[in-house]
Amino acid sequence: MIIDLRSDTVTKPTPEMLDFMSRAEVGDDVYKEDPTVNELEERLSNLFGMDQGLFFPSGSMANQAAIKLHTQPGEQLICDKWAHVYNYEGGGVSFNSGVSCKLIDGHMGMMNAQQVEEAINPPDFYHSPLTSLVAVENTTNKGGGACYDFAELERIKKICDIHGLKYHMDGARIMNALVAKNEDPTSYGRIFDTISVCLSKGLGAPMGTVLLGTNEAMANAMRVRKVLGGGMRQVGYVAAAGIYALDNHIERLAEDHQRALEIALVLKGQDYVKEVEPTETNIVIFYLENHVQQEKFMEDLLKQNIKISDMGQGKLRIVTHLDYTQQMHEYFLEVLGDYEP
Ligand SMILES: *Cc1c(COP(=O)(O)O)cnc(C)c1O
């Protein structure tokens, strides 16, 4: 049996989730006639106190739709240099919306309000692209699962209001942040124009992201989703997995966070590890000592049935999730403790 710690996307639906999915009531969602999809969208928009939700097949498509809704071709959005929307969505920002990104050199994938304000192009200076959107990520992926301080997100919101910018949150792992910091989702719903919430990461659904937003922001969302090819039919079977996850897989994220913390602690005690980044949620990022060969380390782990991720530039990533059990955890900690390069 393989212990796969490359990502929290590798989970498979539990038997209970599959059973719940198979009993879903469905309809044609392009006509908005799938009761289960409608229920999922409403559950999430109520949870965050936002006007509307719209179900998308993937997180990338939901983020890309949000960017399209908030911008016109030629404009510019502001995001951290590690942002998923910039690094991992296939260049969709320029492909789909014809906009560019002003990249911020933030801290663990997070920007602060001053950096955002300084990155705004003066709107009357017609030589530079018009800044129209700020996109933050919470928790950060490449930033190692770090969570924004909510007060900083509020300060950025103020800057957006002053300068007439829209405000989007890539909340692929927002549930991890809410659990880790014991925060209220409605406070997020109050400050953002749109939020994407992924169901196929830590929540363990096989696919799906819901884009939440204000009525104003979402006015054209159905059309944009259609253009991107995301209009689906009897997709309530999949939405049901999201509903099941909201009911059963949120509180347990605390276990993933605890195990990630324990992994980070064991790594910190090893001679072969140079550095472990602060671990707040379910992602552990660490670096090996210079004399330890990364490729060999990964191969040696694989020989012991363990897979982790190479993020490039010496960055290694471990992500805990629903299918990583206590038994696997104890075995993995032992392997890390016994390892000799
Ligand atoms: C996974 C992820 C997404 C969505 O990616 P998909 O592969 O389209 O599901 C978006 N943002 C962040 C930060 C992510 O980690």
Ligand as a Chemical Component Dictionary entry (heavy atoms), coordinates in Angstrom:
data_LIG
# 
_chem_comp.id                   LIG 
_chem_comp.type                 NON-POLYMER 
_chem_comp.pdbx_formal_charge   0 
_chem_comp.three_letter_code    LIG 
# 
loop_
_chem_comp_atom.comp_id 
_chem_comp_atom.atom_id 
_chem_comp_atom.alt_atom_id 
_chem_comp_atom.type_symbol 
_chem_comp_atom.charge 
_chem_comp_atom.model_Cartn_x 
_chem_comp_atom.model_Cartn_y 
_chem_comp_atom.model_Cartn_z 
_chem_comp_atom.pdbx_ordinal 
LIG C1 C1 C 0 -5.756 23.167 -6.071  1  
LIG C2 C2 C 0 -5.849 24.621 -6.076  2  
LIG C3 C3 C 0 -6.715 25.287 -6.949  3  
LIG C4 C4 C 0 -7.587 24.558 -7.946  4  
LIG O1 O1 O 0 -6.880 23.726 -8.744  5  
LIG P1 P1 P 0 -7.600 22.609 -9.619  6  
LIG O2 O2 O 0 -6.470 21.734 -10.039 7  
LIG O3 O3 O 0 -8.238 23.297 -10.758 8  
LIG O4 O4 O 0 -8.564 21.919 -8.752  9  
LIG C5 C5 C 0 -6.756 26.652 -6.894  10 
LIG N1 N1 N 0 -6.015 27.333 -6.000  11 
LIG C6 C6 C 0 -5.199 26.748 -5.126  12 
LIG C7 C7 C 0 -4.428 27.558 -4.152  13 
LIG C8 C8 C 0 -5.075 25.362 -5.133  14 
LIG O5 O5 O 0 -4.254 24.766 -4.274  15 
# 
loop_
_chem_comp_bond.comp_id 
_chem_comp_bond.atom_id_1 
_chem_comp_bond.atom_id_2 
_chem_comp_bond.value_order 
_chem_comp_bond.pdbx_ordinal 
LIG C1 C2 SING 1  
LIG C2 C3 SING 2  
LIG C2 C8 DOUB 3  
LIG C3 C4 SING 4  
LIG C3 C5 DOUB 5  
LIG C4 O1 SING 6  
LIG O1 P1 SING 7  
LIG P1 O2 DOUB 8  
LIG P1 O3 SING 9  
LIG P1 O4 SING 10 
LIG C5 N1 SING 11 
LIG N1 C6 DOUB 12 
LIG C6 C7 SING 13 
LIG C6 C8 SING 14 
LIG C8 O5 SING 15 
# 
